Amino acid sequence: MKVAIVGASGAVGQEFLKVLAERNFPIDELLLFGSERSAGRKYSFKGKEYEVQLLRHGDDFKGVDIAFASAGAGTSREFAEDITKFGAVMIDNSSAFRMDADVPLVVPECNAADALVRPRGIIANPNCTTIMMVVCLMPIEKLSHITRIHVASYQSASGAGAQAMAELQQQYREIVEGKPVTVDKFAYQLAYNVIPQIDVFTDNGYTKEEMKMFNETRKIMHSDVRCSAMCVRISSLRSHSEAVWVETEKPLSVAEVQAALAAAPGVTLQDNPATKTYPMPLFTGGKDDVYVGRVRKDLANENGITFWLSGDQIKKGAALNAVQIAEYLISQ
């Protein structure tokens, strides 16, 4: 098994190395690729040192079986043909191909078999907030069809990358030291603040991040469900959270939803109000599962259920999901 990582120096690229090692993914040969800025850097994987090669057009992907790409949509579009032309499966973490009709958009707990039909040799990894939400929606969908979703996301600095995480930490230091606050990766100071914008605005007033949740959820779940999202950047460092309201065709009890979530793959139920037990980003960072709590009836909708979730954006929201796709492919 020959595996390549494109964008190896980024936050998700580094997480790929950790996840592949943790899960003992079968690798006989590993190639790391990056930009001019990161080419030449060296990283350790399972006790061996690997040097990042410059990503360039050519035949560098000859013999590669699986290529994990996390270097941005522009890079994915530019190099997709180079990556796939010799038969490699490109599992792409960017937004470049997610809504293309001939590219499957896959969350293994929900629609793993979609990964088997990939005419262009590309499988798209969904947006992080969508991944974590649909992992929790699918067990509810099996109880009764979900017709409508409202969701508010609370997204950590990690969603904007390693440099954004470093900037948040720097901002807190600067505030404590009475220095001017550095603002570069976010539209405003994030420390001691929340920013109700992730990605750029579209003509309908929703951001691209919010529209991803609408469109990607329908594609992954093969559903006509409508999702209205409000995506907010908060000053936690790692792990995203979401408050989710779903409307189903028939009313569901809290107990049956909790039971379905507790039994679902990739989900951990943490739901005991009496002991103040519920998921929080402080504790879900570094974990594989999506954690769910605060399951209750929607007081405004007799067919509604609402819940809270939290999960590691870099892990399940990106690298782990892609590796799980690859694990599914080699199991077939």
C-alpha positions in Angstrom: 0.0 0.0 0.0 1.5 3.3 -1.2 0.0 6.3 0.5 0.5 10.0 -0.2 -0.4 13.1 1.9 -0.8 16.4 0.1 -0.6 19.3 2.4 1.4 17.4 5.0 2.5 20.4 7.0 -0.9 21.8 7.7 -3.1 21.1 10.7 -5.1 18.4 8.9 -2.0 17.0 7.2 -0.3 16.5 10.6 -3.5 14.9 11.9 -3.4 12.5 9.0 0.0 11.2 10.3 -1.4 10.8 13.8 -4.6 9.0 12.8 -2.8 6.7 10.3 -0.4 5.7 13.1 -3.1 5.3 15.7 -5.2 3.1 13.5 -2.2 1.1 12.2 -3.3 1.8 8.6 -1.4 -0.6 6.3 1.3 1.5 4.7 4.3 0.1 2.8 5.5 3.4 1.4 4.6 6.9 2.4 5.0 10.1 0.4 4.5 13.6 1.8 3.9 16.7 -0.4 3.6 20.4 0.2 4.1 23.9 -1.0 7.5 25.6 -1.5 7.1 26.9 2.0 6.9 23.4 3.5 9.0 21.4 1.1 12.1 20.1 2.9 10.5 19.8 6.3 10.8 16.4 8.0 8.2 14.6 10.0 8.4 11.3 11.9 5.9 8.5 11.3 6.2 5.2 13.1 9.8 5.8 14.0 10.9 6.8 10.5 11.6 10.3 9.2 10.0 11.5 6.0 10.8 14.7 4.0 8.1 16.8 2.4 8.5 16.9 -1.3 7.5 19.9 -3.4 4.0 19.3 -5.0 4.5 19.7 -8.8 3.0 18.6 -12.0 4.4 15.3 -13.2 4.5 11.6 -12.4 5.2 11.7 -8.7 1.9 9.9 -7.9 2.8 6.9 -10.1 2.1 3.7 -8.0 0.2 5.6 -5.3 -2.9 3.7 -4.1 -4.5 6.4 -1.9 -3.7 10.1 -1.7 -5.1 12.2 1.1 -5.3 15.8 0.0 -5.7 18.8 2.4 -4.1 21.7 0.8 -7.1 23.9 -0.2 -9.6 23.8 -3.0 -7.4 25.6 -5.5 -4.5 23.1 -5.1 -6.9 20.2 -5.3 -8.4 21.4 -8.6 -5.0 22.1 -10.0 -3.4 18.8 -9.1 -6.4 16.3 -9.2 -5.4 15.0 -12.7 -1.8 14.5 -11.6 -2.9 12.7 -8.5 -5.4 10.3 -10.1 -4.0 9.7 -13.6 -2.2 6.5 -12.6 -5.0 5.1 -10.6 -4.7 6.6 -7.2 -7.8 7.2 -5.2 -7.8 10.9 -4.2 -9.7 11.5 -0.9 -10.0 15.2 -0.9 -10.6 17.3 2.2 -11.3 20.6 0.4 -14.5 22.0 -0.9 -13.4 21.6 -4.6 -15.4 18.6 -5.6 -18.0 18.1 -2.9 -21.1 19.0 -4.9 -19.9 17.6 -8.3 -22.4 15.0 -9.4 -19.7 12.5 -10.4 -17.8 12.7 -7.1 -19.1 10.9 -4.0 -19.4 12.8 -0.8 -18.9 10.3 2.0 -19.3 9.9 5.8 -18.7 6.2 6.4 -21.2 5.9 9.2 -23.9 7.2 6.8 -23.1 6.3 3.1 -19.9 4.3 2.9 -21.0 2.5 -0.2 -21.1 5.7 -2.2 -17.3 5.6 -2.1 -17.3 2.6 -4.5 -18.7 4.6 -7.4 -16.0 7.3 -8.2 -15.7 7.8 -12.0 -13.0 10.5 -11.6 -11.1 8.6 -8.9 -12.0 11.3 -6.4 -13.9 11.0 -3.1 -14.8 14.2 -1.3 -14.6 14.6 2.4 -17.4 16.8 3.6 -17.3 20.0 5.6 -16.4 19.4 9.3 -19.7 20.7 10.7 -21.7 18.6 8.2 -19.8 15.4 9.1 -20.4 15.7 12.8 -24.1 16.6 12.3 -25.0 13.8 9.9 -23.3 11.1 12.1 -25.9 12.0 14.6 -28.8 12.6 12.2 -28.5 9.1 10.5 -29.7 7.1 13.5 -32.7 9.5 13.9 -33.4 9.3 10.2 -33.7 5.5 10.6 -36.5 6.1 13.2 -38.4 8.6 11.1 -37.6 10.7 8.1 -36.1 14.1 9.0 -37.8 16.9 7.0 -36.3 20.0 8.5 -33.1 21.0 10.4 -32.1 24.1 12.2 -28.6 24.3 13.5 -26.3 26.8 15.2 -22.6 25.9 15.1 -20.0 27.0 17.7 -16.8 26.5 15.8 -13.4 26.6 17.3 -10.2 28.3 16.0 -9.0 24.9 14.7 -11.5 25.2 11.8 -9.3 28.0 10.4 -6.1 26.0 10.6 -2.9 25.7 12.7 -2.0 29.4 12.2 -5.4 30.5 13.4 -5.1 28.4 16.6 -1.7 30.0 17.2 -3.2 33.4 16.7 -5.9 32.9 19.3 -3.3 31.8 21.8 -1.2 34.8 20.9 -4.2 37.2 21.3 -4.8 36.0 24.9 -1.2 36.5 25.7 -1.2 40.0 24.2 -4.3 40.9 26.1 -2.8 39.8 29.4 0.4 41.6 28.7 -1.4 44.8 27.6 -0.1 44.7 24.1 -1.9 45.5 20.8 -3.9 42.5 19.7 -2.8 40.7 16.5 -5.7 40.2 14.0 -4.8 38.4 10.8 -6.6 35.0 10.4 -10.0 36.3 11.5 -12.1 39.3 10.6 -12.0 40.5 14.2 -10.3 39.7 17.5 -11.5 36.2 18.5 -10.2 36.2 22.1 -13.1 37.0 24.4 -15.4 37.3 21.4 -17.6 35.3 19.0 -17.8 36.1 15.3 -21.1 35.3 13.5 -19.4 34.6 10.2 -17.5 31.7 8.8 -16.5 31.9 5.1 -17.9 34.6 2.8 -21.5 35.7 2.4 -23.6 34.6 -0.5 -26.4 36.5 -2.2 -29.1 35.0 0.1 -27.4 36.3 3.3 -26.1 32.9 4.3 -22.3 32.2 4.3 -20.7 29.6 2.2 -20.2 27.5 5.4 -23.9 27.6 6.1 -24.8 26.7 2.5 -22.4 23.7 2.7 -24.5 22.4 5.6 -27.7 22.7 3.5 -26.3 21.1 0.3 -23.9 18.5 1.7 -26.4 17.1 4.2 -28.9 16.4 1.3 -26.2 14.7 -0.8 -24.8 12.5 2.0 -28.2 11.4 3.3 -29.8 11.1 -0.1 -32.5 13.2 1.3 -34.8 16.2 0.5 -34.2 17.5 4.0 -33.9 21.3 4.4 -31.2 22.7 6.7 -31.0 26.3 7.9 -27.7 27.0 9.6 -26.0 29.8 11.6 -22.3 29.2 11.8 -20.3 31.1 14.5 -16.6 31.2 15.3 -16.0 31.0 19.1 -12.8 31.3 21.1 -12.3 27.6 22.0 -9.1 26.2 20.6 -10.1 22.9 19.2 -13.4 20.9 18.7 -16.6 22.3 17.2 -20.0 22.1 18.8 -23.6 22.4 17.4 -27.1 23.0 18.7 -29.4 21.0 16.4 -33.2 21.1 16.1 -34.7 18.4 13.8 -38.3 17.9 12.7 -39.3 14.3 11.8 -42.4 13.0 9.9 -43.7 11.3 13.1 -43.1 12.3 16.7 -40.3 10.5 18.5 -39.7 10.1 22.2 -36.6 11.3 23.9 -35.9 7.8 25.1 -35.9 6.2 21.6 -33.7 8.9 20.2 -31.2 8.5 23.0 -31.2 4.8 22.5 -30.6 5.1 18.8 -27.8 7.6 19.3 -26.2 5.4 22.0 -26.1 2.5 19.6 -24.9 4.4 16.6 -21.4 4.0 15.2 -19.2 7.0 15.8 -21.4 8.5 18.5 -21.0 8.6 22.3 -24.1 9.7 24.3 -23.2 11.9 27.2 -26.6 13.0 28.5 -27.5 13.2 32.2 -28.7 16.7 33.3 -28.9 15.6 36.9 -25.1 15.2 37.0 -24.4 18.1 34.6 -23.1 15.5 32.0 -23.0 16.8 28.5 -20.4 17.2 25.8 -18.0 20.2 25.8 -15.1 21.0 23.4 -12.7 21.1 26.3 -13.1 17.4 26.6 -13.9 16.2 23.1 -10.6 17.4 21.6 -8.5 14.4 20.4 -11.4 12.0 20.5 -12.7 9.9 17.6 -16.4 10.0 18.3 -19.0 12.8 18.1 -20.4 13.3 21.6 -24.1 14.1 22.0 -26.2 15.3 24.9 -29.1 17.6 26.0 -31.5 15.4 24.0 -35.0 16.7 24.5 -38.4 17.5 22.9 -38.6 20.7 21.0 -41.2 22.8 22.9 -42.0 24.7 19.6 -42.7 21.6 17.5 -44.5 18.4 18.5 -42.5 16.5 15.8 -39.3 18.1 16.9 -36.2 16.9 18.8 -33.3 19.0 19.8 -29.8 18.1 20.9 -26.3 19.3 21.5 -23.1 17.8 20.0 -19.4 18.3 20.2 -16.5 16.7 18.3 -13.0 17.3 17.2 -13.0 19.2 13.9 -9.5 18.2 12.9 -10.0 14.6 13.7 -13.5 13.3 12.9 -14.3 16.5 11.1 -11.4 16.0 8.7 -8.5 13.5 8.9 -10.3 10.6 10.7 -13.2 10.7 8.3 -10.9 10.5 5.3 -8.9 7.6 6.8 -12.2 5.8 7.6 -13.1 6.1 3.9 -9.8 4.6 3.0 -10.3 1.8 5.5 -13.7 1.0 3.9 -12.2 0.9 0.4 -9.4 -1.6 1.4 -11.9 -3.8 3.2 -14.0 -4.3 0.1 
